[in-house]
Amino acid sequence: MNAPRKPIGFAPPPIDEDSIQAVERVLRSGWITSGPELAQFELDLSAYLGTEQTLCFSSWTTACELALRWFGVGPGDDVLLPAMTYAATANIVLHCGARPVLVDVDPVERVVTLETLEAAWTPMTKVVMPVDLAGWPVDYEAISDWLKSKTISSAFQPKTPIQKQLGRPLFLADAAHSLGATYAGQPIGNQADITGFSFHAVKNLTTAEGGALTFALPKEFQLDEIAHWFRTMSLHGQSKSAFEKTNAGQWNYDVLHAGFKCNMTDIQAALGRAQLKKYPDQLRQREMLAKAYHQAFSSYSWYIAPPLKDAKRISSFHLFSMRIKGFNRKMRDELMAHLKEYGVASNVHFMPLPLLSLHRNRGENISNYPNSAKAFEELISLPLHLNLSVEDIYYIRDVSAGFIENALKHG
């Protein structure tokens, strides 16, 4: 008699013995909050991404909210972002008292396009915040060139010295899914003014919770001063970190701003450093698995492939979110229940913001975002992680394909 098949989880964190030993080393060091391990992790990330400055925080959310506040975003300001994203992208805009302006996505790629951004832009737009969904980058060059155009700069209405210095809306990229993805041969993190990454538990590289910002601002911006502001604001506005205060005679400090508490710890940084050493190999493994999924489903007429690679872009293969032509929400949810019965976890990325009560109560209507609405009805995210095998992928295909064809046949 065959042994029961082991359940296939959706996104178990990539924790191995090296990760455990790294955390243990820091726990035994006597210094577990922000300190030398965090400083080295930031340098390691900069080396991997090819960026001049990388700063780590407690989450993508806190990191990118700080970026909005640094740029002076507040009441009366608009921030452009996709209708199809996680709630955090819009929440940080609302935290600042500004208005999230939702933009529909491309029907296949499920990311915003230059055309949809242009249609939503007004002189009240202070920030453009596109999302790299499932690891697939937006068209960074097109968006960047547009934001730097005379059409935008001549109409831009700065409210703060930093806004005046930039002279146009800030390009803040939500790259929570796309660590390791590339655009025109360069790692994501070098294209937008500021780019935010996530190291949440389900991400390709995790620090349990955590996030980072990279900076590619114009040369006239002083990155050392900017980094000091962000570090200070992540520690209640305190002028010195706890580690700096341990130096002889350095206990004294000042509080410069009413800051926040959103620093990354050395425990998290040690976990990230251990994983970053193996990340290039892990990306290649994820790419192999994504291609195996594509091969497994490619013969079916109802299969709509997720974008993985084109002439300029290569995904980070964070999710395998395929669409099923002709499916609706009820069919998709029944498929997910069917997969669960066979030991396969699945997910949906994402429920468009206008379907959430928060945004419905703001007056958003999903009918204004037809591409996002249709994509949501048809999509399902299948497991993609380092514990997955090609055999698992064909098992998932076999379990799901017959159900899908029967559902489409009988409506």
C-alpha positions in Angstrom: 0.0 0.0 0.0 1.4 3.4 -1.0 2.2 5.9 1.8 0.1 9.0 2.0 1.5 11.9 -0.1 3.0 14.6 2.0 1.0 17.8 1.8 2.4 20.6 -0.4 2.5 23.9 1.5 2.1 27.2 -0.3 5.2 29.1 0.8 7.2 27.6 3.6 10.0 29.9 4.6 13.5 28.9 3.3 15.0 28.3 6.7 18.0 25.9 6.7 20.7 25.0 9.2 22.9 27.9 8.2 20.0 30.3 8.9 19.5 28.7 12.3 23.2 28.9 13.2 23.4 32.5 12.1 20.5 33.4 14.4 22.1 31.4 17.2 25.4 33.1 16.8 23.7 36.5 17.2 21.7 35.3 20.2 24.9 34.2 21.9 26.7 37.5 21.0 25.0 39.6 23.6 23.8 42.1 21.0 20.4 41.3 19.4 18.8 44.6 18.4 20.1 47.0 15.6 23.9 46.8 15.6 26.9 45.4 13.6 25.0 42.5 12.0 22.4 44.9 10.6 25.1 47.3 9.2 26.7 44.3 7.4 23.4 43.1 6.0 22.8 46.5 4.5 26.3 46.4 2.9 25.7 42.9 1.7 22.4 43.9 0.1 24.0 46.9 -1.6 26.7 44.6 -3.0 24.1 42.1 -4.3 21.9 44.8 -5.8 24.6 47.1 -7.0 23.1 50.0 -5.1 24.9 52.9 -3.4 22.7 52.9 -0.3 20.5 50.3 1.3 18.6 50.7 4.6 16.7 48.0 6.4 13.6 48.4 8.6 11.0 46.3 10.4 8.8 45.8 7.2 8.2 47.0 3.7 5.3 49.0 5.1 7.2 51.0 7.6 10.1 51.5 5.2 7.9 52.9 2.4 5.7 55.0 4.8 8.9 56.7 5.9 9.8 57.3 2.2 6.4 59.0 1.8 6.9 61.1 4.9 10.5 62.0 3.9 9.1 63.4 0.6 6.5 65.4 2.5 3.3 63.6 1.3 0.2 64.7 3.2 -3.3 66.0 2.9 -4.2 67.2 -0.6 -1.7 65.0 -2.3 -2.3 62.1 -4.6 -0.3 58.9 -4.9 -0.8 56.7 -8.0 -0.8 52.9 -7.3 -2.4 49.8 -8.9 -5.9 48.7 -8.1 -4.5 45.1 -7.9 -2.1 45.1 -4.9 -2.0 44.2 -1.3 -3.7 46.6 1.1 -0.4 47.9 2.5 0.4 49.8 -0.7 -2.6 52.0 -0.2 -2.6 52.0 3.7 0.6 53.9 4.0 -0.8 56.6 1.7 -3.9 56.9 4.0 -1.6 57.0 7.0 0.0 60.1 5.6 -3.4 61.8 5.1 -3.0 61.6 1.3 -5.3 60.1 -1.4 -4.5 56.7 -3.0 -5.4 57.1 -6.7 -6.1 53.6 -8.1 -5.0 52.6 -11.6 -6.0 49.6 -13.6 -3.5 47.0 -14.7 -2.4 45.4 -17.9 -4.8 42.4 -18.5 -1.9 39.9 -18.9 1.0 41.3 -16.9 -1.2 42.5 -14.0 1.1 45.6 -13.5 0.4 49.2 -14.3 1.4 50.6 -17.6 2.6 54.0 -18.7 -0.7 54.6 -20.4 -2.8 54.0 -17.3 -0.6 56.1 -15.2 -0.7 59.0 -17.7 -4.5 58.8 -17.6 -4.6 59.1 -13.8 -1.9 61.7 -13.3 -2.8 65.3 -12.3 -0.8 68.2 -10.9 -1.8 66.9 -7.5 0.2 63.7 -8.0 3.2 63.7 -5.6 4.2 60.1 -5.9 3.9 57.3 -8.4 4.1 53.9 -6.7 3.8 51.0 -9.1 3.9 47.4 -7.9 6.1 44.6 -9.3 3.5 41.8 -8.9 4.5 38.2 -8.3 8.1 39.2 -9.1 7.4 40.7 -12.5 8.8 44.2 -12.9 6.9 47.2 -14.3 8.4 49.1 -17.3 10.8 51.1 -15.2 12.4 53.0 -18.1 9.1 54.1 -19.6 7.8 55.3 -16.2 11.0 57.0 -15.3 11.3 58.8 -18.6 7.7 60.0 -18.3 8.2 61.4 -14.8 11.3 63.3 -15.9 9.5 64.8 -18.9 8.8 68.6 -19.2 5.1 67.8 -19.3 5.3 66.5 -15.7 7.9 68.8 -14.3 6.3 72.0 -15.6 3.0 71.1 -13.9 4.4 69.8 -10.7 3.4 71.8 -7.6 6.0 71.2 -4.8 5.0 71.9 -1.2 8.3 71.1 0.5 12.0 71.8 -0.1 12.7 68.2 -1.0 9.8 68.2 -3.5 11.1 71.4 -4.9 14.6 69.9 -5.2 13.4 66.9 -7.1 11.0 69.0 -9.2 8.7 66.2 -10.1 6.7 63.3 -8.5 8.8 60.8 -6.6 9.1 57.4 -8.3 8.7 55.0 -5.3 8.7 51.4 -6.5 6.8 48.7 -4.6 9.3 45.8 -5.2 8.1 43.7 -2.3 7.9 40.7 -4.6 10.9 41.4 -6.9 14.2 41.0 -5.0 16.5 39.5 -7.6 14.4 40.4 -10.6 16.2 42.4 -13.3 15.3 45.2 -15.8 17.6 45.8 -18.8 20.2 43.6 -17.2 20.3 45.5 -13.9 18.8 44.3 -10.6 15.6 45.9 -9.5 16.6 48.6 -6.9 18.5 50.8 -9.3 15.7 52.2 -11.5 13.3 54.1 -9.3 14.2 57.0 -7.0 13.5 54.8 -4.0 12.7 51.1 -4.1 11.0 49.1 -1.3 11.6 45.4 -0.7 9.9 43.0 1.7 11.5 40.2 3.7 8.2 39.0 5.1 7.9 35.3 6.0 6.5 34.2 2.6 9.0 36.2 0.5 11.9 34.6 -1.5 14.3 35.8 1.1 12.9 36.3 4.6 14.0 37.8 7.9 10.6 36.7 9.3 9.4 40.3 9.2 11.5 43.1 7.6 12.0 45.3 4.6 14.6 47.5 2.9 14.9 50.7 0.8 17.4 51.3 -1.9 18.1 54.8 -3.3 18.8 56.0 -6.8 18.0 59.7 -6.4 19.6 62.4 -8.6 23.2 63.2 -7.8 22.4 66.4 -6.0 20.8 64.5 -3.2 23.1 63.8 -0.3 22.6 60.1 0.5 24.5 60.3 3.8 22.2 62.9 5.1 19.1 61.1 3.8 20.3 57.8 5.4 20.8 59.6 8.7 17.2 61.0 8.6 15.7 57.5 7.8 17.7 55.8 10.6 16.8 58.5 13.0 13.1 58.4 12.2 13.1 54.6 12.6 14.3 55.0 16.2 11.9 57.6 17.6 13.8 60.4 16.1 16.8 59.7 18.4 20.1 61.1 17.2 22.1 58.0 18.2 21.4 54.4 17.9 21.6 52.1 20.9 24.8 50.6 19.5 26.4 54.0 19.1 25.4 54.9 22.6 27.5 52.0 24.0 30.8 53.8 23.1 32.6 55.4 26.0 31.2 58.8 26.8 28.5 58.6 24.1 25.4 57.8 26.2 24.0 61.3 25.7 21.6 61.8 22.8 18.9 64.2 21.4 15.5 63.6 19.9 15.3 65.5 16.6 11.8 64.5 15.4 8.7 62.7 16.5 9.9 59.5 14.9 8.7 55.9 14.8 10.0 52.5 16.0 10.6 50.5 13.0 14.3 49.4 13.0 15.5 45.9 12.0 17.2 43.8 14.6 20.5 42.0 14.3 18.6 38.7 14.7 16.6 39.4 11.6 19.7 40.7 9.8 21.7 37.5 10.6 18.8 35.5 9.1 18.9 37.6 6.0 22.7 37.5 5.6 22.6 33.7 5.7 20.0 33.5 3.0 21.5 36.1 0.8 24.7 34.0 0.4 22.6 31.3 -1.3 20.0 33.5 -3.0 21.5 33.5 -6.6 21.3 29.7 -6.5 17.8 29.8 -5.0 16.6 32.1 -7.8 17.8 29.7 -10.4 15.9 26.9 -8.7 12.8 29.0 -8.6 13.2 29.8 -12.2 13.5 26.1 -13.1 10.3 25.4 -11.1 8.3 28.2 -12.8 9.4 26.9 -16.2 8.3 23.4 -15.2 4.9 24.8 -14.3 4.6 26.6 -17.6 5.6 23.4 -19.5 3.1 21.3 -17.5 0.1 23.6 -18.3 1.1 25.0 -21.7 -0.9 22.5 -23.7 -4.3 23.6 -22.2 -6.2 26.2 -24.1 -7.6 27.7 -20.9 -4.1 28.4 -19.4 -3.0 32.0 -19.4 0.7 32.1 -18.5 2.2 34.6 -16.0 5.0 36.7 -17.4 8.4 35.3 -16.6 10.8 36.9 -19.0 10.9 39.3 -22.0 13.5 41.3 -23.8 14.0 43.7 -20.9 12.7 41.9 -17.8 13.3 38.8 -15.8 11.1 37.9 -12.9 12.2 37.0 -9.4 9.8 34.0 -9.7 8.2 34.9 -6.4 4.8 33.5 -7.3 3.3 31.3 -10.0 0.0 33.1 -10.5 -1.6 31.7 -13.6 -5.0 32.6 -15.0 -7.7 30.2 -16.2 -9.6 31.6 -19.2 -13.3 31.6 -18.6 -13.1 31.0 -14.9 -15.0 33.1 -12.3 -14.6 33.6 -8.6 -16.8 30.7 -7.6 -15.0 28.3 -9.9 -11.6 29.4 -8.7 -12.6 29.1 -5.0 -14.0 25.6 -5.7 -10.7 24.7 -7.4 -8.8 25.9 -4.4 -11.0 23.7 -2.1 -10.4 20.8 -4.5 -6.7 21.2 -4.3 -6.8 21.4 -0.5 -8.6 18.1 -0.4 -5.6 16.6 -2.3 -3.1 18.2 0.0 -2.1 21.2 -2.1 -2.2 24.8 -0.7 -3.0 27.7 -3.0 -3.7 31.4 -2.7 -4.9 34.5 -4.6 -2.7 37.6 -5.4 -4.6 39.8 -4.9 -8.1 40.8 -4.2 -8.3 44.2 -6.0 -8.5 47.1 -3.5 -12.0 48.3 -4.7 -13.4 44.9 -3.5 -12.3 45.7 0.1 -14.6 47.5 2.4 -12.1 50.2 3.2 -11.9 51.3 -0.4 -15.6 50.7 -1.3 -16.3 53.0 1.6 -14.0 55.5 -0.1 -16.2 55.4 -3.1 -14.2 53.0 -5.3 -16.1 50.7 -7.6 -14.5 47.6 -9.2 -16.4 48.3 -12.4 -13.9 51.1 -13.0 -11.0 48.6 -13.1 -12.2 46.0 -15.5 -8.7 44.4 -16.1 -8.1 44.0 -12.4 -11.6 42.6 -11.9 -11.2 40.0 -14.7 -7.8 39.0 -13.6 -9.0 38.5 -10.0 -11.8 36.2 -11.2 -9.5 34.0 -13.2 -6.3 33.8 -11.3 -4.9 31.3 -8.8 -1.4 31.2 -7.2 0.1 27.8 -7.0 2.9 26.7 -4.6 6.4 27.9 -5.7 9.2 27.3 -3.1 12.5 25.5 -2.5 10.9 22.4 -1.1 8.8 21.9 -4.3 9.9 19.3 -6.9 9.1 18.9 -10.5 7.2 15.7 -9.6 5.1 17.9 -7.2 4.3 20.3 -10.1 3.0 17.5 -12.3 0.9 16.2 -9.4 -0.6 19.6 -9.0 -1.3 19.8 -12.7 -2.9 16.4 -12.7 -5.1 17.2 -9.7 -6.2 20.6 -11.1 -6.5 20.1 -14.9 -9.4 17.7 -14.9 -11.3 19.8 -12.3 -10.7 22.9 -14.4 -11.9 21.3 -17.6 -15.0 19.9 -16.0 -15.8 23.3 -14.4 -15.5 25.1 -17.7 -17.6 22.4 -19.5 -20.5 22.7 -17.0 -20.2 26.4 -16.2 
